[in-house]
Amino acid sequence: PGIVVRSFRMQVLDRWGSMVADIHSMEPGWDGQTHGRTAPPGTYIYRIVVDYEEEGILQHKEFTGDLTLLR
């Protein structure tokens, strides 16, 4: 019973559309790093894609939005 996550992907892009993070696990999430360095403050775009099973039915959801990284 409950929800079982089958796959998870979170992509974070800078304002020019370049990928700064591509995460395939819900934890720990994005740590504000890009290519091993601290990402500069600013606005970033995220896209989250999750496939999960709820009560035996496979579901697919996508979420997009923006976030502001502060330092």
Sequence and secondary structure as in RCSB ss.txt:
>XXXX:A:sequence
PGIVVRSFRMQVLDRWGSMVADIHSMEPGWDGQTHGRTAPPGTYIYRIVVDYEEEGILQHKEFTGDLTLLR
>XXXX:A:secstr
  EEEEEEEEEEE TTS EEEEE SSSS   SEETTEE  SEEEEEEEEEEEEETTEEEEEEEEEEEEE  
